[in-house]
């Protein structure tokens, strides 16, 4: 059995072990906090752990040996029989301590531990000094002056035998690198424009060599390129940062995955390595969520997302992009980035409102799976589409600007928020900022053109539209330009542009827009049959595109022609019933069902009670979660009924509680008609004139059915006031506009012509 001394020794050892482990835990916590707060490299923590592990046997040995020495008996004690041999006055002598006890002392242990951690601190300090000073192999490229902070970099397409995998890895790396504050990836739109300037097709494969040529032309310092190689069931991913000037490799990274499921993590590893070498802080790298978290853990969903990206940016095929994104979120319903892009594209093509709202909400639910920048984008979209709180929208984009003051997307979208608030002056300011931040993106210049047009800055608008000629053809900008040409009075060129869009971009959303515009020009001149033919073609096109909600709207427009121009209520109602047989509104997505439009048509046709029933169907199908923000639109329904019941001023009061409408001439035209119906002639004249005078890039689609009748009515109102000069001007404008109108409208034209001739005779 162990004696008392041995038990005491064991007790001391266990006590020292407990103290050491507790102290080690505290030390590691301190090291971790210091590492996080000072932005030290990740190896600091395992280095400290290694030192503590090395110190553990030393501490235990010290405790064992020093504890044994303190409790041991003298190694040689004199016996009674030796008394005769000791000289009087001699003291007993102890044997010298063994070498182990002399080495493993508490003083040495503490001194060694201190020196070890001093070495760790020194090594870390030297490493960080070299990194931040750009010295040696650990020096960052930014600190060494090889690259500037936030330098523009082109991401070339990675090379692989599998083209789909090649695009997937490239696009995934783009998503990951886009989170870095240390570099700025050149946007795909800018690359497409640069390829065009080089005389190459937009869909040219962006190899490393092509990317370097493009970079040299545009003063971009570096290119990221790489390869994906198969290794059994897995892959090896290699990436390098290459100087655009001489092709020198500035940094490289390599990672492998044992199978396709690990490829996302390999992309993350390569991206982090490149970002670290360029000079991104360790704090930033740690705070950046992993690619799998930001995007999706499913490689198949990621492939669909990449294909959608190509369809949208390379092929300009938004419909194909939507289908692919739908497939991506079907695979991974938490794929927030895909939900956000789906919402954006549907919005851009004026697609299904139901789909846009659902996609926006899904992205918002899963926004924790996004990078900080993407999260702000989703929050902005949510407040723009759901709550319509544009203060929150602007706040979200301002948060993006705190991350990057030159974020062109945030700058542009702040402009659009002001546009929605009908503050065109501020909209223009922010659009111009976005254009200055990214002059090679056509969207920003197109927005500058439209904002100037709405402000009546026609020379500036014309200059901006002319600037779009240097970009690749874009059907949407062409249709914006066609609308602008109408606004400035060049109908012939506006028609020509719309016809060109039809020819060059068939089976696209812009082609439907062009068809509708050509129909609008016919309606402007009172050629109802021709207008109806164009409307019918838009119905067929929308059905072919899978947009039944838009097709039904076209059918209602045909019924409205009967009501407003022919004055044939029975024929209008017959057209409406045919529309119900042709397209069942129940087959349309819930938030897109046209109950409100149907209700409004029926109320105008005199069937007020039936119209109210349809309107109530709208509100019965609105999800409860949306009601708090959408309740304000009930004012429009109340206004319809008040107007139908002969209370136009009450209708006007209701309408003025609605959010501001970006189509300012629409609002003036609406108010003028209500004042006119109320017998307030002076107010009616004032608002009719405001409608005619107010510039608006997209006024074609209010002018189509209101411009002629407005000139006709103003002629009558000025005539009644005895202002024959103005009466003659408007009668003449009306007669000229409807000179070739259909026979059913010619009696109105003749009446205006006759009165115009009378005024001319009266005034000599």
Secondary structure as UniProt FT lines:
FT   HELIX           4..38
FT   HELIX           43..71
FT   HELIX           80..85
FT   TURN            88..89
FT   HELIX           99..103
FT   HELIX           106..133
FT   TURN            136..138
FT   TURN            141..145
FT   TURN            149..150
FT   STRAND          151..155
FT   HELIX           163..177
FT   TURN            178..179
FT   STRAND          183..185
FT   HELIX           188..197
FT   TURN            198..199
FT   TURN            202..203
FT   HELIX           208..218
FT   STRAND          222..231
FT   TURN            232..233
FT   STRAND          234..243
FT   TURN            244..246
FT   STRAND          249..257
FT   HELIX           260..262
FT   HELIX           263..278
FT   HELIX           282..287
FT   HELIX           291..294
FT   HELIX           299..313
FT   HELIX           318..331
FT   TURN            333..334
FT   HELIX           336..348
FT   TURN            349..350
FT   HELIX           353..365
FT   HELIX           367..369
FT   HELIX           372..382
FT   HELIX           383..387
FT   HELIX           390..403
FT   TURN            405..406
FT   HELIX           408..420
FT   TURN            421..422
FT   HELIX           424..437
FT   TURN            439..440
FT   HELIX           442..454
FT   TURN            455..456
FT   HELIX           458..467
FT   HELIX           468..470
FT   HELIX           475..487
FT   TURN            488..489
FT   HELIX           491..504
FT   TURN            506..507
FT   HELIX           509..524
FT   TURN            525..526
FT   HELIX           528..544
FT   TURN            545..546
FT   HELIX           548..561
FT   HELIX           562..566
FT   HELIX           569..582
FT   HELIX           585..587
FT   HELIX           590..592
FT   HELIX           595..604
FT   TURN            605..606
FT   HELIX           608..621
FT   HELIX           624..630
FT   HELIX           631..633
FT   HELIX           634..644
FT   TURN            645..646
FT   HELIX           648..655
FT   TURN            656..657
FT   HELIX           664..677
FT   TURN            678..679
FT   HELIX           681..693
FT   TURN            697..699
FT   HELIX           700..721
FT   HELIX           724..737
FT   TURN            738..740
FT   HELIX           743..763
//
